[in-house]
Amino acid sequence: MTSVDSPARSPLRRALDGLYALGGGLAALCVLGILILMLWASAGRLFEWRVSWVNDVVAWLCAAAAFLGMAYSFRNGDFVRVTLVLEWASPAVRRWMEVIALAVATVTIAYLGYWAAMFTYESWAFNDIAGNMVAIPIWIPQMSFVVGSAILVIAALDECVGVLRGQRPTYVTRVEERHARGDFSEEL
């Protein structure tokens, strides 16, 4: 079994990891955008500029950051997992419990993503416009939910297939690698 960061990764593995990193990078850019807009709004209030529109954009960027970064966070072991039962299970039982949990997660995320896509499509079809200070087609900020859900369902399916093939879940190995380096920051 090769390490997650092995140089002998297949083109598909590199593409999938690149997709997850792209989602994480876009989420980081959204957070940077939030920082810039909040600083702009703070300065704007001092100079009595009209900055109430910033609240709308920041809300959309918060949602986009959350949805676009889900797959990256999931693969890196940054999601909350309740492992009390898994810790007591034998390796064979643990593997099947992981497969079942990943299969249920994949189906659930796919269902969520499907309805997010349908909702976003309806917003586009009916030309819904945001009713706040920034009047843009609402399907534009909703797309972050659709794209983030799509990337997350791919990541969950990727993990499920990997565990079925006998690999350890990436989210487990990444946490173990951090702990081996002495990094327990996610435990705080």
Backbone as JSON Lines, residues from 0, in Angstrom:
{"i":0,"aa":"M","n":[0.85,-1.18,0.0],"ca":[0.0,0.0,0.0],"c":[0.9,1.24,0.0]}
{"i":1,"aa":"T","n":[0.61,2.18,-0.86],"ca":[1.41,3.39,-0.96],"c":[0.84,4.48,-0.07]}
{"i":2,"aa":"S","n":[1.69,5.37,0.32],"ca":[1.28,6.51,1.14],"c":[0.44,7.46,0.31]}
{"i":3,"aa":"V","n":[-0.33,8.29,0.99],"ca":[-1.18,9.26,0.32],"c":[-0.34,10.23,-0.5]}
{"i":4,"aa":"D","n":[0.84,10.57,-0.02],"ca":[1.69,11.55,-0.7],"c":[2.77,10.88,-1.54]}
{"i":5,"aa":"S","n":[2.62,9.62,-1.89],"ca":[3.61,8.88,-2.66],"c":[3.77,9.5,-4.04]}
{"i":6,"aa":"P","n":[5.02,9.58,-4.55],"ca":[5.22,10.16,-5.88],"c":[4.68,9.25,-6.99]}
{"i":7,"aa":"A","n":[4.4,7.97,-6.71],"ca":[3.94,7.03,-7.73],"c":[2.41,7.01,-7.8]}
{"i":8,"aa":"R","n":[1.77,8.13,-7.56],"ca":[0.3,8.18,-7.61],"c":[-0.18,8.15,-9.05]}
{"i":9,"aa":"S","n":[-1.34,7.57,-9.25],"ca":[-1.92,7.48,-10.59],"c":[-2.43,8.85,-11.03]}
{"i":10,"aa":"P","n":[-2.65,9.02,-12.32],"ca":[-3.22,10.29,-12.8],"c":[-4.6,10.57,-12.2]}
{"i":11,"aa":"L","n":[-5.4,9.52,-12.01],"ca":[-6.71,9.71,-11.4],"c":[-6.57,10.2,-9.97]}
{"i":12,"aa":"R","n":[-5.65,9.6,-9.21],"ca":[-5.43,10.02,-7.82],"c":[-4.97,11.46,-7.77]}
{"i":13,"aa":"R","n":[-4.06,11.84,-8.66],"ca":[-3.59,13.23,-8.7],"c":[-4.73,14.18,-9.05]}
{"i":14,"aa":"A","n":[-5.59,13.77,-9.99],"ca":[-6.72,14.62,-10.38],"c":[-7.71,14.79,-9.23]}
{"i":15,"aa":"L","n":[-8.02,13.68,-8.54],"ca":[-8.95,13.77,-7.41],"c":[-8.37,14.62,-6.28]}
{"i":16,"aa":"D","n":[-7.1,14.38,-5.95],"ca":[-6.48,15.2,-4.9],"c":[-6.42,16.66,-5.31]}
{"i":17,"aa":"G","n":[-6.19,16.91,-6.6],"ca":[-6.21,18.29,-7.1],"c":[-7.58,18.92,-6.99]}
{"i":18,"aa":"L","n":[-8.63,18.12,-7.25],"ca":[-10.0,18.62,-7.11],"c":[-10.29,19.01,-5.67]}
{"i":19,"aa":"Y","n":[-9.89,18.15,-4.73],"ca":[-10.13,18.45,-3.31],"c":[-9.33,19.68,-2.88]}
{"i":20,"aa":"A","n":[-8.09,19.78,-3.36],"ca":[-7.27,20.95,-3.04],"c":[-7.84,22.22,-3.67]}
{"i":21,"aa":"L","n":[-8.4,22.1,-4.87],"ca":[-9.03,23.25,-5.52],"c":[-10.2,23.74,-4.68]}
{"i":22,"aa":"G","n":[-11.04,22.82,-4.22],"ca":[-12.15,23.22,-3.35],"c":[-11.65,23.9,-2.09]}
{"i":23,"aa":"G","n":[-10.61,23.34,-1.48],"ca":[-10.03,23.96,-0.29],"c":[-9.44,25.33,-0.58]}
{"i":24,"aa":"G","n":[-8.78,25.45,-1.73],"ca":[-8.2,26.74,-2.12],"c":[-9.28,27.79,-2.37]}
{"i":25,"aa":"L","n":[-10.36,27.39,-3.05],"ca":[-11.46,28.33,-3.27],"c":[-12.1,28.74,-1.95]}
{"i":26,"aa":"A","n":[-12.22,27.79,-1.02],"ca":[-12.76,28.12,0.31],"c":[-11.86,29.13,1.02]}
{"i":27,"aa":"A","n":[-10.55,28.93,0.9],"ca":[-9.6,29.86,1.51],"c":[-9.71,31.25,0.89]}
{"i":28,"aa":"L","n":[-9.9,31.31,-0.43],"ca":[-10.08,32.6,-1.09],"c":[-11.36,33.29,-0.62]}
{"i":29,"aa":"C","n":[-12.4,32.49,-0.36],"ca":[-13.64,33.07,0.18],"c":[-13.4,33.68,1.56]}
{"i":30,"aa":"V","n":[-12.64,32.99,2.38],"ca":[-12.32,33.51,3.72],"c":[-11.49,34.79,3.59]}
{"i":31,"aa":"L","n":[-10.53,34.79,2.66],"ca":[-9.75,36.0,2.42],"c":[-10.66,37.14,1.96]}
{"i":32,"aa":"G","n":[-11.62,36.83,1.09],"ca":[-12.58,37.84,0.64],"c":[-13.4,38.4,1.8]}
{"i":33,"aa":"I","n":[-13.77,37.52,2.72],"ca":[-14.51,37.97,3.91],"c":[-13.66,38.94,4.71]}
{"i":34,"aa":"L","n":[-12.39,38.6,4.92],"ca":[-11.48,39.48,5.66],"c":[-11.39,40.85,4.99]}
{"i":35,"aa":"I","n":[-11.17,40.85,3.7],"ca":[-11.01,42.11,2.98],"c":[-12.29,42.95,3.06]}
{"i":36,"aa":"L","n":[-13.43,42.3,2.87],"ca":[-14.7,43.04,2.92],"c":[-15.01,43.56,4.32]}
{"i":37,"aa":"M","n":[-14.68,42.79,5.33],"ca":[-14.93,43.25,6.7],"c":[-14.03,44.43,7.05]}
{"i":38,"aa":"L","n":[-12.78,44.39,6.6],"ca":[-11.89,45.54,6.82],"c":[-12.4,46.76,6.05]}
{"i":39,"aa":"W","n":[-12.84,46.53,4.82],"ca":[-13.4,47.6,4.0],"c":[-14.61,48.22,4.69]}
{"i":40,"aa":"A","n":[-15.49,47.37,5.2],"ca":[-16.7,47.86,5.86],"c":[-16.35,48.63,7.13]}
{"i":41,"aa":"S","n":[-15.37,48.14,7.87],"ca":[-14.97,48.85,9.1],"c":[-14.43,50.24,8.77]}
{"i":42,"aa":"A","n":[-13.58,50.31,7.76],"ca":[-13.06,51.62,7.34],"c":[-14.19,52.48,6.77]}
{"i":43,"aa":"G","n":[-15.07,51.86,6.02],"ca":[-16.17,52.6,5.4],"c":[-17.1,53.22,6.42]}
{"i":44,"aa":"R","n":[-17.33,52.53,7.51],"ca":[-18.2,53.1,8.55],"c":[-17.56,54.32,9.2]}
{"i":45,"aa":"L","n":[-16.23,54.3,9.32],"ca":[-15.54,55.45,9.88],"c":[-15.69,56.68,8.97]}
{"i":46,"aa":"F","n":[-15.69,56.43,7.66],"ca":[-15.79,57.53,6.7],"c":[-17.22,57.75,6.21]}
{"i":47,"aa":"E","n":[-18.16,57.06,6.84],"ca":[-19.59,57.18,6.54],"c":[-19.92,56.82,5.08]}
{"i":48,"aa":"W","n":[-19.23,55.77,4.58],"ca":[-19.56,55.24,3.27],"c":[-20.74,54.29,3.4]}
{"i":49,"aa":"R","n":[-21.41,54.07,2.31],"ca":[-22.5,53.08,2.31],"c":[-21.87,51.7,2.16]}
{"i":50,"aa":"V","n":[-21.91,50.93,3.23],"ca":[-21.29,49.6,3.21],"c":[-22.25,48.49,3.62]}
{"i":51,"aa":"S","n":[-23.54,48.78,3.66],"ca":[-24.48,47.76,4.1],"c":[-24.54,46.56,3.14]}
{"i":52,"aa":"W","n":[-24.17,46.76,1.89],"ca":[-24.14,45.67,0.91],"c":[-23.12,44.61,1.27]}
{"i":53,"aa":"V","n":[-22.11,44.99,2.06],"ca":[-21.05,44.04,2.43],"c":[-21.63,42.85,3.18]}
{"i":54,"aa":"N","n":[-22.65,43.08,3.99],"ca":[-23.24,41.98,4.76],"c":[-23.76,40.86,3.86]}
{"i":55,"aa":"D","n":[-24.39,41.22,2.75],"ca":[-24.9,40.22,1.82],"c":[-23.77,39.39,1.23]}
{"i":56,"aa":"V","n":[-22.75,40.07,0.76],"ca":[-21.64,39.38,0.1],"c":[-20.89,38.51,1.11]}
{"i":57,"aa":"V","n":[-20.7,39.02,2.32],"ca":[-20.02,38.23,3.35],"c":[-20.82,36.97,3.69]}
{"i":58,"aa":"A","n":[-22.12,37.08,3.77],"ca":[-22.96,35.9,4.05],"c":[-22.79,34.86,2.94]}
{"i":59,"aa":"W","n":[-22.78,35.3,1.69],"ca":[-22.61,34.36,0.59],"c":[-21.21,33.74,0.61]}
{"i":60,"aa":"L","n":[-20.21,34.54,0.94],"ca":[-18.85,34.01,1.0],"c":[-18.68,33.04,2.17]}
{"i":61,"aa":"C","n":[-19.37,33.28,3.28],"ca":[-19.32,32.33,4.4],"c":[-19.87,30.97,3.98]}
{"i":62,"aa":"A","n":[-21.02,31.0,3.32],"ca":[-21.62,29.75,2.84],"c":[-20.71,29.08,1.82]}
{"i":63,"aa":"A","n":[-20.17,29.85,0.9],"ca":[-19.29,29.28,-0.12],"c":[-18.04,28.67,0.52]}
{"i":64,"aa":"A","n":[-17.46,29.35,1.49],"ca":[-16.27,28.81,2.16],"c":[-16.59,27.47,2.84]}
{"i":65,"aa":"A","n":[-17.74,27.39,3.48],"ca":[-18.12,26.15,4.15],"c":[-18.33,25.02,3.15]}
{"i":66,"aa":"F","n":[-19.09,25.28,2.09],"ca":[-19.41,24.21,1.16],"c":[-18.23,23.8,0.3]}
{"i":67,"aa":"L","n":[-17.47,24.76,-0.18],"ca":[-16.35,24.43,-1.06],"c":[-15.22,23.73,-0.32]}
{"i":68,"aa":"G","n":[-15.08,23.99,0.97],"ca":[-14.0,23.38,1.74],"c":[-14.33,22.05,2.38]}
{"i":69,"aa":"M","n":[-15.56,21.56,2.22],"ca":[-15.96,20.33,2.91],"c":[-15.14,19.11,2.49]}
{"i":70,"aa":"A","n":[-14.95,18.89,1.22],"ca":[-14.22,17.69,0.76],"c":[-12.78,17.73,1.24]}
{"i":71,"aa":"Y","n":[-12.15,18.88,1.15],"ca":[-10.77,19.02,1.6],"c":[-10.66,18.73,3.1]}
{"i":72,"aa":"S","n":[-11.58,19.28,3.86],"ca":[-11.59,19.04,5.31],"c":[-11.86,17.58,5.63]}
{"i":73,"aa":"F","n":[-12.8,16.98,4.92],"ca":[-13.14,15.57,5.11],"c":[-11.93,14.68,4.88]}
{"i":74,"aa":"R","n":[-11.25,14.88,3.77],"ca":[-10.09,14.04,3.43],"c":[-8.93,14.22,4.4]}
{"i":75,"aa":"N","n":[-8.84,15.38,5.02],"ca":[-7.74,15.65,5.93],"c":[-8.07,15.3,7.38]}
{"i":76,"aa":"G","n":[-9.24,14.72,7.62],"ca":[-9.59,14.3,8.97],"c":[-10.03,15.43,9.86]}
{"i":77,"aa":"D","n":[-10.51,16.51,9.28],"ca":[-10.92,17.67,10.06],"c":[-12.4,17.71,10.36]}
{"i":78,"aa":"F","n":[-13.14,16.68,9.98],"ca":[-14.54,16.56,10.36],"c":[-14.63,15.89,11.72]}
{"i":79,"aa":"V","n":[-15.66,16.19,12.45],"ca":[-15.88,15.54,13.73],"c":[-16.33,14.11,13.46]}
{"i":80,"aa":"R","n":[-15.63,13.16,14.06],"ca":[-16.0,11.75,13.93],"c":[-16.14,11.16,15.32]}
{"i":81,"aa":"V","n":[-17.18,10.38,15.51],"ca":[-17.38,9.68,16.77],"c":[-16.84,8.27,16.56]}
{"i":82,"aa":"T","n":[-15.7,7.98,17.19],"ca":[-15.0,6.72,16.93],"c":[-15.0,5.78,18.12]}
{"i":83,"aa":"L","n":[-15.84,6.05,19.1],"ca":[-15.83,5.24,20.31],"c":[-16.05,3.77,20.0]}
{"i":84,"aa":"V","n":[-17.03,3.43,19.17],"ca":[-17.3,2.03,18.83],"c":[-16.2,1.49,17.93]}
{"i":85,"aa":"L","n":[-15.71,2.31,16.99],"ca":[-14.66,1.86,16.08],"c":[-13.38,1.47,16.83]}
{"i":86,"aa":"E","n":[-13.07,2.18,17.89],"ca":[-11.85,1.89,18.63],"c":[-11.88,0.52,19.29]}
{"i":87,"aa":"W","n":[-13.05,0.03,19.59],"ca":[-13.18,-1.26,20.26],"c":[-13.4,-2.41,19.29]}
{"i":88,"aa":"A","n":[-13.67,-2.09,18.03],"ca":[-13.96,-3.14,17.04],"c":[-12.66,-3.74,16.51]}
{"i":89,"aa":"S","n":[-12.75,-4.98,16.07],"ca":[-11.6,-5.63,15.44],"c":[-11.35,-4.94,14.1]}
{"i":90,"aa":"P","n":[-10.15,-5.11,13.54],"ca":[-9.86,-4.45,12.25],"c":[-10.86,-4.83,11.14]}
{"i":91,"aa":"A","n":[-11.28,-6.08,11.08],"ca":[-12.23,-6.49,10.03],"c":[-13.59,-5.84,10.24]}
{"i":92,"aa":"V","n":[-14.06,-5.84,11.48],"ca":[-15.35,-5.21,11.78],"c":[-15.26,-3.71,11.57]}
{"i":93,"aa":"R","n":[-14.16,-3.12,11.98],"ca":[-13.96,-1.68,11.8],"c":[-14.02,-1.3,10.32]}
{"i":94,"aa":"R","n":[-13.36,-2.12,9.49],"ca":[-13.36,-1.84,8.05],"c":[-14.78,-1.83,7.5]}
{"i":95,"aa":"W","n":[-15.59,-2.8,7.86],"ca":[-16.95,-2.85,7.35],"c":[-17.82,-1.74,7.93]}
{"i":96,"aa":"M","n":[-17.54,-1.36,9.15],"ca":[-18.28,-0.22,9.73],"c":[-17.93,1.06,8.97]}
{"i":97,"aa":"E","n":[-16.66,1.21,8.62],"ca":[-16.24,2.37,7.82],"c":[-16.91,2.35,6.45]}
{"i":98,"aa":"V","n":[-16.95,1.18,5.81],"ca":[-17.58,1.07,4.49],"c":[-19.06,1.45,4.57]}
{"i":99,"aa":"I","n":[-19.76,0.93,5.57],"ca":[-21.19,1.23,5.72],"c":[-21.39,2.72,5.97]}
{"i":100,"aa":"A","n":[-20.58,3.29,6.87],"ca":[-20.71,4.73,7.16],"c":[-20.42,5.57,5.92]}
{"i":101,"aa":"L","n":[-19.4,5.19,5.16],"ca":[-19.05,5.94,3.95],"c":[-20.11,5.77,2.86]}
{"i":102,"aa":"A","n":[-20.68,4.58,2.76],"ca":[-21.75,4.36,1.77],"c":[-22.98,5.19,2.11]}
{"i":103,"aa":"V","n":[-23.35,5.2,3.39],"ca":[-24.5,6.0,3.82],"c":[-24.22,7.49,3.6]}
{"i":104,"aa":"A","n":[-22.99,7.91,3.93],"ca":[-22.62,9.31,3.72],"c":[-22.67,9.68,2.24]}
{"i":105,"aa":"T","n":[-22.17,8.8,1.39],"ca":[-22.18,9.07,-0.06],"c":[-23.59,9.24,-0.57]}
{"i":106,"aa":"V","n":[-24.48,8.33,-0.2],"ca":[-25.87,8.41,-0.65],"c":[-26.55,9.66,-0.11]}
{"i":107,"aa":"T","n":[-26.31,9.96,1.16],"ca":[-26.94,11.13,1.78],"c":[-26.45,12.42,1.14]}
{"i":108,"aa":"I","n":[-25.15,12.52,0.92],"ca":[-24.59,13.73,0.31],"c":[-25.07,13.86,-1.14]}
{"i":109,"aa":"A","n":[-25.16,12.74,-1.85],"ca":[-25.67,12.78,-3.23],"c":[-27.12,13.26,-3.26]}
{"i":110,"aa":"Y","n":[-27.91,12.8,-2.31],"ca":[-29.31,13.23,-2.22],"c":[-29.38,14.74,-1.94]}
{"i":111,"aa":"L","n":[-28.59,15.18,-0.97],"ca":[-28.53,16.6,-0.64],"c":[-28.08,17.42,-1.85]}
{"i":112,"aa":"G","n":[-27.03,16.95,-2.52],"ca":[-26.51,17.66,-3.69],"c":[-27.5,17.72,-4.84]}
{"i":113,"aa":"Y","n":[-28.24,16.62,-5.02],"ca":[-29.26,16.6,-6.07],"c":[-30.3,17.69,-5.83]}
{"i":114,"aa":"W","n":[-30.8,17.76,-4.62],"ca":[-31.84,18.76,-4.33],"c":[-31.27,20.18,-4.31]}
{"i":115,"aa":"A","n":[-30.02,20.32,-3.93],"ca":[-29.4,21.64,-4.03],"c":[-29.31,22.07,-5.49]}
{"i":116,"aa":"A","n":[-28.95,21.12,-6.35],"ca":[-28.87,21.43,-7.78],"c":[-30.24,21.76,-8.35]}
{"i":117,"aa":"M","n":[-31.25,21.01,-7.94],"ca":[-32.61,21.28,-8.43],"c":[-33.09,22.65,-7.97]}
{"i":118,"aa":"F","n":[-32.83,22.97,-6.7],"ca":[-33.22,24.26,-6.15],"c":[-32.51,25.4,-6.89]}
{"i":119,"aa":"T","n":[-31.22,25.21,-7.14],"ca":[-30.44,26.22,-7.85],"c":[-30.93,26.35,-9.29]}
{"i":120,"aa":"Y","n":[-31.24,25.24,-9.92],"ca":[-31.78,25.28,-11.28],"c":[-33.09,26.06,-11.33]}
{"i":121,"aa":"E","n":[-33.96,25.82,-10.35],"ca":[-35.23,26.56,-10.3],"c":[-34.98,28.06,-10.12]}
{"i":122,"aa":"S","n":[-34.0,28.4,-9.29],"ca":[-33.66,29.82,-9.12],"c":[-33.22,30.42,-10.45]}
{"i":123,"aa":"W","n":[-32.44,29.65,-11.22],"ca":[-31.99,30.12,-12.52],"c":[-33.18,30.21,-13.49]}
{"i":124,"aa":"A","n":[-34.01,29.17,-13.52],"ca":[-35.13,29.11,-14.46],"c":[-36.14,30.23,-14.22]}
{"i":125,"aa":"F","n":[-36.38,30.55,-12.94],"ca":[-37.35,31.6,-12.61],"c":[-36.7,32.97,-12.49]}
{"i":126,"aa":"N","n":[-35.4,33.04,-12.75],"ca":[-34.65,34.29,-12.68],"c":[-34.83,34.97,-11.32]}
{"i":127,"aa":"D","n":[-34.7,34.18,-10.24],"ca":[-34.79,34.74,-8.89],"c":[-33.64,35.7,-8.65]}
{"i":128,"aa":"I","n":[-33.97,36.84,-8.11],"ca":[-32.98,37.87,-7.8],"c":[-32.92,38.01,-6.29]}
{"i":129,"aa":"A","n":[-31.71,38.16,-5.77],"ca":[-31.53,38.34,-4.33],"c":[-32.3,39.58,-3.89]}
{"i":130,"aa":"G","n":[-33.04,39.44,-2.81],"ca":[-33.88,40.54,-2.34],"c":[-33.22,41.42,-1.31]}
{"i":131,"aa":"N","n":[-31.93,41.39,-1.26],"ca":[-31.21,42.18,-0.26],"c":[-30.63,43.43,-0.92]}
{"i":132,"aa":"M","n":[-29.54,43.93,-0.38],"ca":[-28.91,45.14,-0.92],"c":[-28.24,44.89,-2.27]}
{"i":133,"aa":"V","n":[-27.73,43.67,-2.48],"ca":[-27.06,43.33,-3.73],"c":[-28.04,42.51,-4.57]}
{"i":134,"aa":"A","n":[-28.53,43.1,-5.63],"ca":[-29.52,42.45,-6.47],"c":[-28.82,41.69,-7.6]}
{"i":135,"aa":"I","n":[-28.49,40.44,-7.33],"ca":[-27.9,39.58,-8.36],"c":[-28.75,38.32,-8.46]}
{"i":136,"aa":"P","n":[-28.63,37.6,-9.56],"ca":[-29.35,36.32,-9.64],"c":[-28.89,35.41,-8.49]}
{"i":137,"aa":"I","n":[-29.83,34.9,-7.74],"ca":[-29.49,34.15,-6.52],"c":[-28.84,32.8,-6.83]}
{"i":138,"aa":"W","n":[-28.98,32.32,-8.06],"ca":[-28.35,31.04,-8.4],"c":[-26.83,31.15,-8.36]}
{"i":139,"aa":"I","n":[-26.3,32.35,-8.51],"ca":[-24.84,32.52,-8.51],"c":[-24.25,32.14,-7.15]}
{"i":140,"aa":"P","n":[-24.71,32.72,-6.03],"ca":[-24.15,32.26,-4.75],"c":[-24.6,30.84,-4.39]}
{"i":141,"aa":"Q","n":[-25.75,30.4,-4.89],"ca":[-26.2,29.04,-4.59],"c":[-25.31,27.99,-5.25]}
{"i":142,"aa":"M","n":[-24.63,28.33,-6.3],"ca":[-23.77,27.37,-6.99],"c":[-22.65,26.83,-6.1]}
{"i":143,"aa":"S","n":[-22.24,27.61,-5.11],"ca":[-21.19,27.09,-4.22],"c":[-21.67,25.87,-3.46]}
{"i":144,"aa":"F","n":[-22.95,25.82,-3.13],"ca":[-23.53,24.67,-2.46],"c":[-23.53,23.46,-3.4]}
{"i":145,"aa":"V","n":[-23.91,23.69,-4.63],"ca":[-23.95,22.6,-5.61],"c":[-22.55,22.06,-5.88]}
{"i":146,"aa":"V","n":[-21.62,22.95,-6.14],"ca":[-20.24,22.53,-6.44],"c":[-19.61,21.86,-5.23]}
{"i":147,"aa":"G","n":[-19.77,22.45,-4.05],"ca":[-19.21,21.86,-2.84],"c":[-19.79,20.48,-2.53]}
{"i":148,"aa":"S","n":[-21.09,20.33,-2.74],"ca":[-21.73,19.02,-2.53],"c":[-21.22,17.99,-3.53]}
{"i":149,"aa":"A","n":[-21.04,18.41,-4.77],"ca":[-20.53,17.5,-5.8],"c":[-19.12,17.02,-5.46]}
{"i":150,"aa":"I","n":[-18.27,17.95,-5.04],"ca":[-16.9,17.56,-4.68],"c":[-16.92,16.65,-3.45]}
{"i":151,"aa":"L","n":[-17.78,16.95,-2.49],"ca":[-17.85,16.12,-1.29],"c":[-18.36,14.72,-1.59]}
{"i":152,"aa":"V","n":[-19.34,14.58,-2.46],"ca":[-19.84,13.24,-2.79],"c":[-18.76,12.44,-3.51]}
{"i":153,"aa":"I","n":[-17.98,13.1,-4.34],"ca":[-16.85,12.42,-5.0],"c":[-15.84,11.96,-3.95]}
{"i":154,"aa":"A","n":[-15.55,12.82,-2.97],"ca":[-14.59,12.46,-1.92],"c":[-15.1,11.3,-1.07]}
{"i":155,"aa":"A","n":[-16.38,11.31,-0.73],"ca":[-16.94,10.21,0.08],"c":[-16.92,8.91,-0.71]}
{"i":156,"aa":"L","n":[-17.28,8.98,-1.98],"ca":[-17.24,7.78,-2.82],"c":[-15.8,7.29,-3.0]}
{"i":157,"aa":"D","n":[-14.88,8.2,-3.18],"ca":[-13.46,7.89,-3.29],"c":[-12.99,7.14,-2.04]}
{"i":158,"aa":"E","n":[-13.34,7.65,-0.88],"ca":[-12.95,6.98,0.37],"c":[-13.59,5.61,0.49]}
{"i":159,"aa":"C","n":[-14.87,5.51,0.13],"ca":[-15.6,4.24,0.23],"c":[-14.94,3.19,-0.66]}
{"i":160,"aa":"V","n":[-14.62,3.56,-1.88],"ca":[-13.96,2.62,-2.8],"c":[-12.59,2.23,-2.26]}
{"i":161,"aa":"G","n":[-11.86,3.2,-1.74],"ca":[-10.54,2.91,-1.18],"c":[-10.62,1.93,-0.02]}
{"i":162,"aa":"V","n":[-11.56,2.12,0.88],"ca":[-11.7,1.22,2.02],"c":[-12.15,-0.17,1.55]}
{"i":163,"aa":"L","n":[-13.04,-0.2,0.57],"ca":[-13.44,-1.49,0.0],"c":[-12.26,-2.23,-0.62]}
{"i":164,"aa":"R","n":[-11.3,-1.49,-1.17],"ca":[-10.11,-2.08,-1.77],"c":[-9.04,-2.43,-0.74]}
{"i":165,"aa":"G","n":[-9.35,-2.22,0.53],"ca":[-8.42,-2.6,1.59],"c":[-7.52,-1.49,2.09]}
{"i":166,"aa":"Q","n":[-7.69,-0.29,1.61],"ca":[-6.87,0.83,2.07],"c":[-7.43,1.4,3.36]}
{"i":167,"aa":"R","n":[-6.57,2.02,4.12],"ca":[-7.03,2.73,5.3],"c":[-7.62,4.06,4.86]}
{"i":168,"aa":"P","n":[-8.67,4.53,5.54],"ca":[-9.25,5.83,5.16],"c":[-8.21,6.94,5.23]}
{"i":169,"aa":"T","n":[-8.23,7.8,4.24],"ca":[-7.29,8.91,4.19],"c":[-7.43,9.81,5.4]}
{"i":170,"aa":"Y","n":[-8.68,10.03,5.84],"ca":[-8.89,10.9,6.98],"c":[-8.29,10.32,8.25]}
{"i":171,"aa":"V","n":[-8.13,9.02,8.34],"ca":[-7.47,8.39,9.5],"c":[-5.96,8.54,9.38]}
{"i":172,"aa":"T","n":[-5.41,8.26,8.18],"ca":[-3.96,8.33,8.02],"c":[-3.45,9.76,8.16]}
{"i":173,"aa":"R","n":[-4.21,10.74,7.68],"ca":[-3.75,12.13,7.79],"c":[-3.71,12.59,9.25]}
{"i":174,"aa":"V","n":[-4.7,12.17,10.03],"ca":[-4.7,12.52,11.46],"c":[-3.53,11.83,12.15]}
{"i":175,"aa":"E","n":[-3.28,10.56,11.83],"ca":[-2.16,9.84,12.43],"c":[-0.83,10.49,12.05]}
{"i":176,"aa":"E","n":[-0.7,10.95,10.81],"ca":[0.52,11.63,10.38],"c":[0.73,12.93,11.16]}
{"i":177,"aa":"R","n":[-0.35,13.68,11.39],"ca":[-0.23,14.92,12.18],"c":[0.18,14.59,13.62]}
{"i":178,"aa":"H","n":[-0.43,13.56,14.18],"ca":[-0.1,13.19,15.55],"c":[1.35,12.71,15.65]}
{"i":179,"aa":"A","n":[1.83,12.0,14.64],"ca":[3.22,11.53,14.63],"c":[4.19,12.71,14.61]}
{"i":180,"aa":"R","n":[3.79,13.82,14.0],"ca":[4.63,15.03,13.98],"c":[4.5,15.84,15.27]}
{"i":181,"aa":"G","n":[3.6,15.4,16.15],"ca":[3.38,16.14,17.39],"c":[2.35,17.24,17.26]}
{"i":182,"aa":"D","n":[1.59,17.24,16.19],"ca":[0.58,18.25,15.95],"c":[-0.78,17.72,16.42]}
{"i":183,"aa":"F","n":[-1.23,18.23,17.55],"ca":[-2.52,17.84,18.1],"c":[-3.49,19.03,18.07]}
{"i":184,"aa":"S","n":[-3.28,19.96,17.15],"ca":[-4.05,21.19,17.1],"c":[-5.53,20.96,16.87]}
{"i":185,"aa":"E","n":[-5.9,19.9,16.15],"ca":[-7.32,19.67,15.91],"c":[-8.02,19.15,17.16]}
{"i":186,"aa":"E","n":[-7.26,18.77,18.16],"ca":[-7.84,18.26,19.4],"c":[-8.29,19.4,20.33]}
{"i":187,"aa":"L","n":[-7.93,20.64,19.98],"ca":[-8.24,21.77,20.86],"c":[-9.69,22.12,20.82]}
